[in-house]
Amino acid sequence: MKKLINYLKSHSKEIIRFVVVGLTATLADYLTSLLFLKVIYTDQTPIFGGDSLSRSLVLAKTMGYVVGIIVNYILSTFFVFKNVEDKKKSRSVLGFVIFSLLSIGGFLINLGITKLGNLIYSVDNNIWWYTFVFIVATGVVLIYNYITRKYILYREPKEENETEQQ
């Protein structure tokens, strides 16, 4: 617990920037997905029949996530993670691919939570329930994103990691 508190203290500015960027990317995601869900593609046909997710919801979530990933990558790379061991890698095409693959993991978690929310009550037909489920899924994925990005793509230089742990 002490390690966690020390980490949070020493990385508080980075975490605040991460949350601000996350909120910005989430807003882009939310507005894009809502635009697709309610305006661009409103087909309510279930993908697999029964109570499965509708075509419009899957497309909306996908398009929102794509826009969110692009916004998040740009802002994370140039605004959030300033002390990075390998800036060349994190700012390359490979870095974007790694970032995107990690984001797909977050997307699958998000989609699973959305599916669970849809089993409880239809997210297609109730904007308030959709928004609640969206917020819960986003919170879970926020934690996943910080941990995976920080330790896979935006690692700090080794000497700082060792100094902070002592």
SULHU-V449561 format. One record per pair of residues at least 24 apart in sequence whose C-alpha atoms are under 10 Angstrom apart, sorted by the first residue. I is the first residue (numbers start at 1). J is the second residue. D is the distance in whole Angstrom. If there is no record, write none. Layout:
# SULHU-V449561
I:J:D
I:J:D
This chain:
# SULHU-V449561
3:164:9
3:165:8
3:166:10
6:164:8
6:165:9
7:164:8
7:165:9
10:164:8
13:80:9
14:76:10
14:79:9
14:80:6
14:81:7
14:82:8
14:83:9
15:80:8
15:81:9
15:146:8
16:80:9
17:75:9
17:76:8
17:79:7
17:80:5
17:81:9
18:72:9
18:75:9
18:76:7
18:79:9
18:80:6
18:81:8
18:142:9
18:145:10
18:146:8
19:80:9
19:142:8
19:143:10
19:146:9
20:75:10
20:80:9
21:71:8
21:72:6
21:73:9
21:74:10
21:75:6
21:76:7
21:79:8
21:80:8
22:68:9
22:69:10
22:71:9
22:72:7
22:75:9
22:76:9
22:80:10
22:138:9
22:139:10
22:142:7
22:145:9
22:146:10
23:68:10
23:72:9
23:138:9
23:142:10
24:68:8
24:71:8
24:72:8
24:75:9
25:64:9
25:65:9
25:67:8
25:68:5
25:69:7
25:70:8
25:71:6
25:72:5
25:73:9
25:74:10
25:75:9
26:64:9
26:65:8
26:67:9
26:68:6
26:69:9
26:71:9
26:72:9
26:134:10
26:135:9
26:138:8
26:142:10
27:64:9
27:67:10
27:68:8
28:64:7
28:65:9
28:66:10
28:67:7
28:68:6
28:69:9
28:70:10
28:71:8
28:72:9
29:60:9
29:61:8
29:62:9
29:63:8
29:64:4
29:65:6
29:66:8
29:67:6
29:68:5
29:69:8
29:70:10
29:71:9
29:72:10
30:60:9
30:61:8
30:63:10
30:64:6
30:65:8
30:67:10
30:68:8
30:131:9
30:134:8
30:135:10
31:60:10
31:64:7
31:67:10
31:68:10
32:60:7
32:61:8
32:62:10
32:63:7
32:64:5
32:65:8
32:66:9
32:67:7
32:68:9
33:57:8
33:58:9
33:59:8
33:60:4
33:61:5
33:62:8
33:63:6
33:64:4
33:65:8
33:66:10
33:67:9
33:68:10
34:60:7
34:61:9
34:63:10
34:64:8
34:127:9
34:130:10
34:131:10
35:60:8
35:63:10
35:64:9
36:60:5
36:61:8
36:62:10
36:63:8
36:64:8
37:61:8
37:63:10
37:64:10
37:124:8
38:124:9
38:125:10
38:127:10
42:124:9
44:124:8
44:125:9
51:115:9
51:118:8
51:119:7
51:122:9
52:115:8
52:118:8
52:119:8
53:111:10
53:114:9
53:115:7
53:118:8
53:119:9
53:122:9
53:123:9
53:124:8
54:123:10
54:124:8
56:124:9
57:111:10
57:114:10
57:123:9
57:124:7
58:111:8
58:114:10
61:107:9
61:110:9
61:111:8
61:114:9
61:134:10
62:107:8
62:111:9
65:103:9
65:104:9
65:106:10
65:107:7
65:110:10
66:100:9
66:103:9
66:104:10
66:107:10
68:103:10
69:96:9
69:99:8
69:100:7
69:103:7
69:104:9
69:107:10
70:96:9
70:99:10
70:100:9
72:99:9
72:103:10
73:99:7
73:100:8
73:103:10
76:149:9
76:154:9
77:153:10
77:154:8
80:154:10
81:149:9
81:150:8
81:153:10
81:154:6
81:155:9
81:156:9
82:154:9
82:156:9
83:154:8
83:155:8
83:156:6
83:157:7
83:160:9
84:150:9
84:153:9
84:154:5
84:155:6
84:156:5
84:157:6
84:158:10
85:153:9
85:154:7
85:155:6
85:156:5
85:157:4
85:158:8
85:159:10
85:160:10
86:153:8
86:154:8
86:155:8
86:156:8
86:157:8
87:153:9
87:154:8
87:155:9
87:156:10
89:153:8
89:154:9
90:152:10
90:153:6
90:154:7
90:155:9
91:153:10
91:154:10
94:153:10
95:153:7
95:154:9
96:153:9
98:149:9
98:152:8
98:153:7
99:145:9
99:148:9
99:149:7
99:152:9
99:153:7
99:154:10
102:144:9
102:145:7
102:148:7
102:149:7
102:152:9
102:153:9
103:141:9
103:144:9
103:145:7
103:148:9
103:149:9
105:141:9
105:144:9
105:145:9
105:148:10
106:137:9
106:138:9
106:140:9
106:141:5
106:142:8
106:143:10
106:144:7
106:145:7
106:148:10
107:137:9
107:138:10
107:141:8
108:141:9
109:137:8
109:138:9
109:140:8
109:141:7
109:144:9
110:134:8
110:135:10
110:136:9
110:137:5
110:138:7
110:139:9
110:140:8
110:141:7
111:137:8
112:137:9
113:137:6
113:138:9
113:140:9
113:141:10
